[in-house]
Amino acid sequence: MQILLTALLVCVSALGLGQAALRICGAPRWSWLAPPVGLCVLILLAVPAHRVPGGQPAVAVLIAVLTVAAGFWCLRDPDQRPSLGGLAAAAPVALLALIPFAANGRGGILGVSFNNDMAAHMLLVEAYMSDAVERISPLLADYPLGPHALVSVLAGGLGVRVDEAFAGLIVALPILIAWSALALLRSDTRWLYKPFVATVVGMPFLVAAYYAQGAFKEVMQAGLVLALALLLTGYGPVLDRLRWVPVALLLAGIVSVFSLAGLPWPVAFLGLWLVGQAIVRLRVGGLALVWADLRAALPSVAIGAAALLVLLIPQLRRLERFVALRDGTGIRVDDIGNLAGPLPGWEAFGVWTTPDFRFPASFGGGMLTAFVFALVLLGTYWAFRRGRWMLPLAAGAALLIWWVSAESQSPYVAAKALVIASPILLALAVLPLVDRGPQRPPWWSVAPLLAALLALFVGVSDVRALRIAQVGPVDHADELRSLRATVGDEPLLYLAHDDFVRWELAGTPVGTPQIDLHGAYPIRPAKHWTYGQAVDFDSVDAAAYNAHDWILTTRDAAASAPPAGLRLERQTPNYSLWHRTRPVRQRKLLAEGPAAGAVLDCDTRRGRAIAATSGVAAVRTPPVTVPGPAVAPGADAAAEIPLDAGTWDLVAAYTSPLPLTVSAPGLSVELPANLDRPGPRWPIGRVTTTGTAPLTLTFATDRPALGPASAVAVVAEVTAVKAERPRTVPLRRACGFYVDWYRTD
């Protein structure tokens, strides 16, 4: 509900503030370019929020007051009101935007496990909201933080969590693009064409795919670039002296989202517009007319330039650092991010038969792309015929920027440029189908059929991409957030693998083992760690413990025993929080790999040497581990564990986009959905067995109405551990026993 409320308020504020800004500039009536202009106003108001008295709540109150005032001012004038039909035209896009949440059966962070960049973005928002967090996780000096500032104001003003505020903003973005696409339409256009244009332009395939992974900057940039192209093409309101102020607002918004790396689009568009205008005026009246137009335009251009400078004053220092500290985009040419390789340019044409945008479409997908490409060519012809030459030039410039990026930047960067080009290309595709004008074009009789086919192809492609979107569960995050107050700003060592832990424990200095090339503390050689395996108390040496006051682990009964000097302080259903009360001594290990221990084999030379040493060893009953099943959504699967008679604690290493029900004789529990990195073992429960037959565990998931067949739960392994404490014995008596750790005198 908080996500929907946030999205609604973003949309309402963007509509009201955008139209008020255009009306101040002289707009005589409502313009569908108000939403993107209003989004820029929201961002620019939010940017200084962490430096003004009262912080985010004060700015949120200011935005609320301005929104109410703008709404009252504009709604009183019928010419300044948006039509209800136009507002409703974005309903299909709003429904598409909700598909990921319906397919996962919950709200949450988009794109978790597919693209975990949101972890860093949410931590930036936390730092924007709190000086205490910023001291530990400083704001990036050269990174554009406009969207983060807006999210901080939404979270602080509405009293919602950062993840909910971010998700709400992301949901609002394609709706705002859909409304801005309505600027293409004449006032007398039939209503049925409005949702068609809003859907096709507002949510083409690549926009849907990037939306599904929570890539808010690319979607936001695509909407602002489209708005600028439409404004320069003449689809905006007719203005006079303040005509360049809306352009300044859009430019300031683009810089706030993409920093100076976002300027190639507006620079190219403005350059092409100037050249095109000069050519048109030369043909009409020669150089004298061009010179007269230039002199007449200078005052309005100066006002626009001054407005842009004033709007960017709070960010000038950050822009300067962007130039000084960054080389191009700051992303290596060989860094492909989460892509499988370069994206083909054809994906920008809004249709694709593969749900995952990273992989090629089928032959049928090529046919669909050819259909859209033909419409784009037709739209280009029609735009030049109608004097709307700037729109095809903008589309060409956007494709040229993508091509240059593909030749000079990494595929990851080039893909962003392709997303930004997509709505402009689709605007060209719909143009000849809806802009009839005073004369009936030759294709007008089949335009409804072509429009229906285009909407169908784009819509089906969107649904495919949106159904497979991963929405992060909040169970683990809620548990970790509940520990913030206990830990405070004292250093904590986290012995698991979770890309979001620094946000979940924002304000706490978090240290981690070196997992997947990240983390400060090397894994001990005896653990032989590889990706996808668990870490435990023995994974790091004593120096890691002694550098932290707190240690956080999963409730993993199969892990090594905690070293002396750690006291269990708190437990949640899935985590244990330990407080270090004294320095931790180093313990020695056998070659145990990912397990908690290994058998001391005294038939080997090394085993005999260890047993001959004076010291002690912690021994325990060996755990029993079996491979777990893969569970299709709406189905169940079983795993059998051969266990002796006794009481056993069960844990499992699993990932699942859906809650996972586990049942066995005397046991029935629901494990929360889990999209953390693979490796950590999570608690299932305790069982008592007779030893007469293997224990059968049944794993099952439900399937939401829109849930895809690909939402498979993977239980990597199930481990049973005897419910007993390790025993400490002299090393000489440890031969043949399962040794957790040992220490020599």
C-alpha positions in Angstrom: 0.0 0.0 0.0 2.9 2.4 0.8 4.3 1.8 -2.6 1.0 2.7 -4.3 0.5 5.7 -2.1 4.0 7.0 -3.0 3.5 6.4 -6.7 0.1 8.2 -6.6 1.6 11.2 -4.8 4.5 11.5 -7.2 2.1 11.4 -10.1 -0.2 14.0 -8.6 2.6 16.4 -7.7 4.2 16.1 -11.1 1.0 16.9 -12.8 0.2 19.9 -10.6 3.7 21.4 -10.3 4.4 20.8 -14.0 1.3 22.5 -15.2 1.8 25.4 -12.8 5.4 25.9 -14.1 4.2 25.9 -17.7 1.4 28.3 -16.8 3.9 30.7 -15.2 5.8 30.5 -18.4 2.7 31.6 -20.3 1.0 28.3 -21.3 -2.6 29.2 -22.2 -3.9 25.7 -21.7 -3.1 22.2 -20.3 -0.1 20.4 -21.8 0.8 16.7 -21.5 4.4 17.8 -21.1 3.5 18.9 -17.6 4.3 15.6 -16.0 8.0 15.4 -17.0 8.4 19.1 -16.2 6.8 18.5 -12.9 9.1 15.6 -12.1 12.0 17.8 -12.7 10.6 20.4 -10.4 10.2 17.7 -7.7 13.8 16.6 -8.1 15.2 20.1 -8.0 13.2 21.0 -4.9 14.5 17.9 -3.2 18.2 18.2 -4.0 19.0 20.6 -1.2 16.8 18.8 1.3 19.7 17.5 3.4 21.2 20.9 3.9 18.1 23.0 4.7 16.6 23.5 8.2 14.1 20.8 8.9 15.6 18.5 6.3 13.4 16.1 4.3 10.1 16.6 6.3 10.3 20.4 5.8 10.9 20.0 2.0 8.1 17.4 1.9 5.7 20.0 3.5 6.9 22.6 1.0 6.2 20.3 -1.9 2.8 19.4 -0.5 1.9 23.1 -0.1 3.1 23.9 -3.6 1.2 20.9 -5.0 -2.1 22.0 -3.4 -1.6 25.6 -4.5 -0.8 24.6 -8.0 -3.7 22.3 -8.2 -6.1 24.9 -6.9 -4.7 27.5 -9.3 -4.9 25.3 -12.4 -8.1 23.4 -11.7 -10.0 26.6 -11.4 -9.4 27.3 -15.0 -11.0 24.7 -17.3 -8.3 25.3 -19.9 -5.6 24.4 -17.4 -7.1 21.0 -16.4 -6.1 17.7 -17.8 -8.9 15.7 -19.3 -10.1 12.7 -17.3 -9.9 10.6 -20.5 -6.2 11.6 -20.8 -5.5 10.7 -17.2 -7.3 7.4 -17.6 -5.3 6.6 -20.8 -2.3 5.7 -18.6 -4.3 3.0 -16.8 -2.9 0.2 -19.0 0.7 1.3 -18.2 -0.2 1.4 -14.5 -1.5 -2.1 -14.7 1.6 -3.2 -16.5 3.8 -1.6 -13.8 2.0 -3.7 -11.2 2.6 -7.0 -12.9 5.9 -7.8 -11.1 4.3 -7.3 -7.7 1.3 -9.5 -8.7 3.6 -12.2 -10.2 5.6 -12.3 -6.9 2.6 -11.9 -4.6 4.2 -9.0 -2.7 5.5 -5.5 -2.9 9.2 -4.9 -2.5 12.4 -3.9 -4.3 12.4 -4.6 -8.1 15.2 -6.6 -9.6 16.6 -8.2 -6.5 19.2 -11.0 -7.5 18.9 -9.9 -11.1 20.5 -6.5 -10.5 21.4 -5.6 -7.0 22.6 -2.1 -7.7 19.6 -0.9 -5.7 21.4 -1.8 -2.5 23.9 1.0 -3.1 21.2 3.5 -4.2 19.2 2.9 -1.1 22.3 3.4 1.1 22.8 6.7 -0.7 19.3 7.7 0.2 19.9 6.7 3.9 23.0 8.9 3.9 21.0 11.7 2.3 18.6 11.5 5.2 21.0 11.0 8.1 24.3 12.6 9.1 25.1 9.5 11.2 24.8 7.3 8.2 26.7 9.7 6.0 29.6 9.6 8.4 29.9 5.9 7.8 28.7 5.7 4.2 29.7 9.0 2.6 27.7 10.4 -0.3 29.5 10.0 -3.5 31.2 13.3 -4.4 30.8 13.0 -8.2 27.6 11.0 -8.6 24.2 12.5 -9.6 21.8 12.2 -6.6 18.7 14.0 -7.9 16.5 10.8 -7.7 18.0 9.8 -4.4 17.1 13.3 -3.0 13.5 12.9 -4.1 13.3 9.4 -2.6 14.7 10.8 0.7 12.0 13.5 0.7 9.3 10.9 -0.1 10.5 8.6 2.7 11.0 11.4 5.2 7.7 13.2 4.4 5.5 10.2 4.2 7.1 8.2 7.0 7.6 5.2 4.8 10.7 3.0 4.4 13.3 3.9 1.8 12.7 0.7 -0.2 9.0 1.5 -0.4 9.6 5.1 -1.4 12.0 4.0 -4.1 9.6 1.4 -5.4 6.8 4.0 -5.5 8.9 6.4 -7.5 9.9 3.7 -9.9 6.2 2.7 -10.4 5.3 6.3 -11.2 8.0 6.8 -13.9 6.4 4.8 -16.8 3.0 6.4 -16.0 4.6 9.9 -16.3 6.1 8.8 -19.7 2.8 7.5 -20.8 1.1 10.9 -20.1 3.8 12.9 -21.8 3.3 10.7 -24.9 -0.2 12.1 -25.2 1.3 15.4 -26.3 1.6 13.7 -29.7 -2.2 13.8 -30.1 -4.5 16.4 -31.4 -7.3 17.6 -29.1 -9.9 15.9 -31.4 -8.2 12.5 -31.5 -10.5 9.6 -30.7 -10.3 8.4 -27.1 -9.3 4.9 -28.0 -6.0 6.1 -29.5 -5.0 7.7 -26.2 -4.4 4.5 -24.2 -2.8 3.0 -27.4 -0.2 5.9 -27.6 0.3 6.0 -23.8 1.1 2.3 -23.7 3.2 1.9 -26.7 5.3 5.0 -26.1 5.3 4.9 -22.3 6.2 1.2 -21.9 8.1 -0.2 -24.9 9.9 -3.5 -24.3 13.3 -2.1 -23.2 11.7 0.3 -20.8 9.6 -2.5 -19.3 12.8 -4.7 -19.0 14.8 -2.0 -17.3 11.8 -1.1 -15.1 11.6 -4.8 -14.1 15.2 -4.7 -12.8 14.6 -1.5 -10.8 16.8 0.6 -13.2 15.2 3.9 -12.4 17.8 6.2 -13.9 17.5 4.9 -17.4 13.7 4.9 -17.3 13.7 8.5 -15.8 16.2 9.7 -18.4 14.2 8.1 -21.2 11.1 10.0 -20.1 12.9 13.4 -19.8 14.7 13.0 -23.2 11.4 12.1 -24.8 9.8 15.2 -23.3 12.6 17.4 -24.6 12.3 15.9 -28.1 8.5 16.6 -28.1 8.9 20.1 -26.8 11.5 21.0 -29.5 9.3 19.3 -32.1 6.4 21.7 -31.3 4.2 19.4 -29.2 4.4 21.7 -26.2 2.5 24.8 -25.3 3.0 28.0 -27.2 5.1 30.3 -25.1 6.7 33.7 -25.5 9.5 35.3 -23.5 9.8 32.4 -21.0 9.7 29.7 -23.7 13.1 28.4 -22.8 12.4 28.0 -19.1 10.7 24.5 -19.5 13.7 23.5 -21.5 15.9 24.7 -18.7 13.8 22.6 -16.2 14.2 19.5 -18.3 17.9 20.1 -18.8 18.4 20.5 -15.0 16.4 17.4 -14.4 18.5 15.4 -16.9 21.7 16.6 -15.3 20.3 15.8 -11.8 19.6 12.2 -13.0 22.6 11.4 -15.3 25.0 14.3 -14.4 27.0 15.6 -17.4 26.9 12.1 -19.0 23.2 12.9 -19.7 24.1 16.0 -21.9 24.7 14.3 -25.2 21.0 14.0 -25.9 20.0 17.6 -25.2 23.1 18.9 -26.8 22.4 16.9 -30.0 18.7 17.8 -30.0 19.3 21.5 -29.5 22.0 21.5 -32.1 19.8 19.8 -34.7 16.9 22.0 -33.8 19.0 25.2 -34.4 20.3 23.9 -37.7 16.8 22.8 -38.8 15.3 26.2 -37.8 18.0 28.0 -39.6 17.4 26.0 -42.8 13.7 26.6 -42.6 14.0 30.3 -42.1 16.7 30.6 -44.8 14.3 29.0 -47.3 11.5 31.4 -46.2 13.3 34.8 -45.9 17.1 34.3 -46.3 19.8 35.5 -43.9 17.9 38.7 -42.9 15.1 36.6 -41.4 17.5 34.3 -39.6 19.3 37.3 -38.1 16.0 38.9 -37.1 14.9 35.7 -35.5 18.2 35.4 -33.6 18.0 38.9 -32.2 14.4 38.4 -31.2 15.2 35.1 -29.5 18.2 36.4 -27.4 16.2 37.7 -24.4 14.2 34.4 -24.0 17.4 32.4 -24.5 19.2 34.5 -21.9 16.3 34.0 -19.4 16.4 30.2 -20.0 20.2 30.1 -19.6 19.9 32.1 -16.4 17.2 29.8 -15.1 19.3 26.8 -15.8 22.2 28.2 -13.9 20.1 29.1 -10.9 18.5 25.6 -10.9 21.9 23.9 -10.9 23.5 26.1 -8.3 23.0 23.4 -5.5 24.8 20.8 -7.7 27.6 22.9 -9.3 30.2 21.5 -6.9 29.1 17.9 -7.6 29.2 18.6 -11.4 32.7 20.0 -11.1 33.8 16.9 -9.2 32.2 14.7 -11.9 34.4 16.3 -14.5 37.5 16.1 -12.2 37.1 12.6 -10.9 35.5 10.7 -13.7 36.9 9.4 -17.0 33.9 9.4 -19.3 31.2 7.4 -17.6 33.5 5.9 -15.0 32.6 2.4 -16.2 35.4 0.2 -17.7 35.0 -0.7 -21.4 35.2 -4.4 -20.5 32.5 -4.1 -17.7 29.3 -5.7 -19.1 27.5 -5.5 -15.7 24.7 -8.1 -15.6 24.5 -8.4 -19.4 25.4 -11.5 -21.4 26.8 -9.3 -24.1 26.0 -6.2 -26.3 22.3 -5.6 -26.9 21.2 -5.5 -30.5 19.9 -2.2 -31.7 16.6 -3.9 -32.8 15.5 -4.1 -29.2 14.9 -0.4 -29.1 11.9 -0.9 -31.4 9.7 -2.0 -28.6 9.1 -5.7 -29.2 11.0 -8.9 -28.3 10.0 -12.5 -28.0 12.5 -13.4 -25.3 11.4 -12.4 -21.8 14.9 -11.7 -20.7 16.2 -8.7 -22.7 19.8 -9.9 -22.4 19.2 -12.8 -24.9 18.3 -12.8 -28.6 14.8 -13.0 -29.9 13.4 -15.7 -32.1 12.9 -15.5 -35.9 9.3 -14.4 -35.2 10.7 -11.6 -33.0 12.7 -10.4 -36.1 9.4 -10.3 -38.0 7.8 -8.2 -35.3 10.7 -5.9 -35.2 10.5 -5.4 -39.0 6.9 -4.5 -38.6 7.7 -1.8 -36.0 10.7 -0.6 -38.1 8.4 -0.1 -41.1 6.1 2.0 -39.0 9.1 4.1 -37.8 10.1 4.7 -41.4 6.5 5.6 -42.2 6.4 7.9 -39.2 9.6 9.6 -40.3 8.1 10.3 -43.7 4.9 11.5 -42.1 6.7 13.8 -39.6 8.6 15.5 -42.4 5.4 15.9 -44.4 3.7 17.5 -41.4 6.6 19.8 -40.5 7.5 17.8 -37.4 11.0 17.2 -38.7 12.6 17.5 -35.2 11.1 14.2 -34.0 12.8 11.9 -36.6 16.0 14.0 -36.2 15.8 13.3 -32.4 15.3 9.6 -33.0 18.2 9.6 -35.3 20.4 11.4 -32.8 19.4 9.0 -30.1 20.4 6.1 -32.2 23.7 7.8 -33.2 24.5 8.3 -29.5 23.8 4.6 -28.9 26.1 3.6 -31.8 28.9 5.8 -30.6 28.4 4.4 -27.1 28.5 0.8 -28.5 31.8 1.6 -30.3 33.5 3.5 -27.5 31.9 2.4 -24.2 31.1 -0.9 -22.5 28.0 -2.9 -23.6 26.5 -2.0 -20.2 26.7 1.8 -21.0 25.5 1.3 -24.6 22.5 -0.6 -23.4 21.4 2.5 -21.4 21.5 4.6 -24.5 19.3 2.1 -26.3 16.7 2.3 -23.6 16.7 6.0 -23.8 16.2 5.9 -27.6 13.3 3.5 -27.4 10.3 5.8 -26.5 11.3 8.3 -29.2 11.3 5.5 -31.8 7.9 4.3 -30.7 6.6 7.9 -30.8 7.5 7.9 -34.5 5.9 4.5 -35.0 2.5 5.7 -33.6 2.6 9.1 -35.2 1.2 8.1 -38.7 -1.5 6.0 -37.1 -3.0 8.8 -34.9 -2.1 12.1 -36.6 -4.5 12.2 -39.5 -4.5 15.9 -39.9 -6.9 17.7 -42.3 -6.3 15.3 -45.1 -6.9 11.5 -44.9 -3.6 9.7 -45.6 -3.6 6.6 -47.8 -3.0 4.2 -45.0 -5.8 5.6 -42.7 -8.3 2.9 -43.5 -5.9 0.2 -42.0 -4.6 2.5 -39.3 -6.8 1.0 -36.6 -5.6 -2.5 -37.5 -2.0 -1.5 -37.5 -2.5 0.3 -34.1 -4.1 -2.8 -32.6 -1.3 -5.0 -33.9 1.4 -2.7 -32.6 -0.3 -2.4 -29.1 -0.6 -6.2 -29.0 3.0 -6.9 -29.9 4.4 -4.3 -27.5 2.0 -5.3 -24.7 2.8 -9.0 -25.0 6.5 -8.3 -25.0 6.0 -6.1 -21.9 4.1 -8.8 -20.0 6.7 -11.4 -20.8 9.5 -9.1 -19.4 7.4 -8.0 -16.4 6.3 -11.4 -15.3 9.8 -12.7 -14.7 10.8 -9.6 -12.7 12.2 -10.5 -9.3 10.7 -8.5 -6.4 12.8 -8.8 -3.2 11.2 -10.2 -0.1 11.4 -8.1 3.0 11.5 -10.8 5.7 15.3 -10.8 6.1 15.5 -7.0 5.7 13.0 -6.5 8.4 14.9 -8.7 10.8 18.2 -7.0 10.1 16.7 -3.5 10.5 15.3 -4.5 13.9 19.0 -5.0 15.0 20.0 -1.4 14.1 19.2 0.0 17.5 21.2 -2.7 19.3 24.3 -2.4 17.3 24.3 1.4 16.7 27.4 2.7 15.1 29.8 0.1 16.5 31.6 -2.1 13.9 29.9 -5.3 13.0 31.3 -8.4 11.2 28.7 -10.1 9.0 29.4 -13.7 8.3 27.1 -14.3 5.3 26.5 -13.1 1.8 24.0 -10.3 1.3 24.5 -7.4 -1.1 21.9 -5.3 0.8 23.3 -5.7 4.4 25.0 -2.3 4.5 21.7 -0.7 3.7 19.7 -3.0 6.0 22.2 -2.0 8.8 22.7 1.6 7.6 24.6 3.6 10.2 26.6 0.6 11.2 30.2 0.0 9.9 29.8 -3.5 8.4 32.8 -5.7 7.6 32.5 -8.9 5.6 34.7 -11.8 4.5 36.2 -11.6 1.0 33.3 -13.0 -0.9 33.0 -12.6 -4.7 36.0 -10.3 -4.7 34.4 -8.0 -2.1 35.0 -7.7 1.6 38.0 -6.9 3.8 38.8 -10.3 5.4 40.3 -13.2 3.5 38.7 -16.6 3.8 41.0 -19.0 5.7 42.8 -21.5 3.3 41.5 -24.5 5.3 37.9 -23.5 4.3 38.5 -23.9 0.5 35.7 -21.5 -0.1 34.0 -21.2 -3.5 31.1 -19.1 -4.7 27.8 -20.5 -3.4 29.2 -22.1 -0.2 28.4 -21.0 3.3 30.8 -19.1 5.6 30.9 -19.6 9.4 32.8 -18.7 12.5 35.9 -20.5 11.2 36.0 -18.7 7.8 38.0 -15.7 9.1 40.9 -15.5 11.5 40.9 -13.9 15.0 42.0 -10.5 13.7 38.6 -10.1 11.9 36.8 -10.6 15.2 39.0 -8.4 17.2 38.3 -5.5 14.8 34.6 -5.6 15.5 32.3 -5.3 18.5 29.5 -7.3 17.0 29.2 -10.4 14.9 26.1 -11.3 12.9 25.4 -14.8 11.6 22.5 -16.7 10.2 21.0 -19.2 12.7 22.9 -22.0 11.1 23.1 -25.1 13.3 25.6 -26.6 10.8 28.1 -23.8 11.3 31.2 -24.1 13.5 30.8 -23.3 17.2 31.4 -19.6 18.1 34.8 -18.8 19.5 35.3 -18.0 23.1 34.8 -14.3 23.8 31.4 -14.0 21.9 28.2 -13.8 23.8 24.8 -14.3 22.1 23.0 -11.0 22.5 19.9 -11.3 20.3 18.2 -13.7 18.0 15.6 -13.2 15.3 13.9 -16.1 13.4 16.8 -16.2 11.0 19.8 -14.4 12.5 22.0 -14.5 15.6 23.7 -11.3 16.9 26.8 -11.9 19.0 28.7 -9.4 21.2 32.4 -9.6 21.6 33.2 -9.4 25.3 37.0 -10.0 25.1 39.8 -10.6 22.5 39.3 -13.7 20.5 42.1 -16.3 20.3 43.0 -17.9 17.0 41.8 -21.5 16.4 43.3 -24.0 14.1 41.4 -26.0 11.5 41.6 -29.2 9.6 41.0 -29.0 5.8 37.2 -28.8 6.4 36.1 -26.9 3.3 32.6 -25.4 3.6 31.7 -27.9 6.4 31.9 -27.1 10.1 34.7 -29.6 10.6 36.5 -32.7 9.3 37.5 -36.1 10.7 41.0 -36.2 12.2 42.5 -39.1 10.2 45.5 -40.3 12.3 46.4 -42.8 9.5 48.0 -39.9 7.7 51.3 -38.2 8.6 49.6 -34.9 9.2 46.9 -36.4 11.3 49.4 -38.2 13.5 51.5 -35.1 13.9 48.4 -33.1 15.0 47.3 -35.9 17.5 50.8 -36.0 18.9 50.7 -32.3 19.8 49.7 -31.1 23.2 46.3 -29.3 23.0 42.6 -29.7 22.7 40.0 -30.3 20.0 36.3 -29.6 19.8 34.5 -32.7 18.5 30.9 -33.3 17.6 28.7 -35.7 15.7 29.2 -35.3 12.0 26.3 -33.5 10.3 24.3 -35.3 7.6 23.9 -33.4 4.3 21.9 -34.4 1.3 21.2 -32.5 -2.0 17.9 -30.6 -1.9 15.3 -30.5 -4.7 14.2 -27.9 -7.1 10.6 -26.9 -6.6 8.5 -25.6 -9.4 5.9 -22.9 -8.5 2.7 -24.5 -7.3 4.3 -27.9 -6.9 6.2 -29.9 -4.3 9.3 -32.1 -4.1 10.9 -34.2 -1.5 14.4 -34.9 0.0 15.3 -37.9 2.2 17.8 -37.7 5.0 19.1 -40.9 6.6 19.3 -40.1 10.3 20.0 -42.1 13.5 17.6 -41.9 16.3 17.8 -38.7 18.2 16.9 -35.0 18.0 18.2 -33.1 15.0 18.3 -29.4 13.9 17.6 -28.9 10.2 19.0 -26.2 8.1 18.9 -25.6 4.3 20.8 -23.5 1.8 18.1 -22.3 -0.6 17.0 -19.5 -2.8 13.3 -19.0 -3.7 11.3 -16.2 -5.1 8.3 -17.5 -3.2 7.7 -18.7 0.4 8.7 -22.3 0.8 6.6 -24.7 3.0 8.6 -27.5 4.6 6.8 -30.5 6.2 7.9 -33.7 7.8 6.6 -35.9 10.6 6.1 -33.6 13.5 7.2 -30.5 11.5 5.5 -27.9 9.4 7.0 -24.5 8.8 7.0 -21.8 6.1 10.4 -20.5 5.1 10.3 -16.9 3.8 11.1 -16.1 0.2 14.9 -15.6 -0.1 16.7 -14.0 -3.0 20.0 -13.4 -1.2 23.2 -14.6 -2.7 23.5 -18.4 -2.5 25.5 -20.0 0.3 24.1 -19.1 3.7 22.2 -21.9 5.5 18.8 -21.0 7.0 17.0 -22.7 9.9 14.1 -25.1 9.2 13.3 -26.5 12.6 14.0 -29.4 15.0 12.8 -33.0 14.6 13.1 -36.2 16.6 13.7 -39.4 14.7 13.6 -43.1 15.6 16.3 -44.1 13.1 14.0 -46.8 11.6 13.6 -45.0 8.2 15.0 -42.0 6.5 13.4 -38.6 7.3 11.4 -37.3 4.3 11.2 -33.6 4.0 8.6 -32.2 1.5 9.1 -28.7 0.1 6.2 -26.9 -1.6 5.4 -23.4 -3.0 2.2 -21.7 -4.1 1.9 -20.0 -7.4 0.5 -16.4 -7.7 -2.0 -15.9 -10.5 0.6 -14.2 -12.8 3.6 -16.1 -11.4 5.9 -17.4 -14.2 6.9 -21.0 -14.5 10.5 -19.8 -14.1 10.0 -18.9 -10.4 11.6 -22.1 -9.2 12.8 -22.6 -5.7 16.3 -24.2 -5.5 17.2 -26.0 -2.3 20.9 -26.5 -2.8 21.3 -28.8 0.2 19.6 -29.9 3.4 21.7 -30.5 6.5 20.8 -32.2 9.8 22.8 -31.5 12.9 22.6 -33.5 16.1 21.1 -31.2 18.8 24.2 -31.3 21.1 27.1 -29.1 22.1 30.6 -29.9 20.9 32.8 -31.7 23.4 36.4 -30.6 24.1 38.9 -33.4 24.3 42.7 -33.7 24.3 44.1 -33.9 20.8 45.6 -37.3 21.4 42.0 -38.6 21.9 40.5 -36.9 18.8 41.6 -39.4 16.2 38.6 -40.6 14.1 36.4 -37.9 15.5 34.7 -35.1 13.6 36.8 -32.0 14.7 35.3 -28.6 14.6 38.5 -26.8 15.6 41.6 -27.4 17.6 44.2 -25.5 19.6 47.7 -26.4 20.5 49.5 -25.3 23.7 
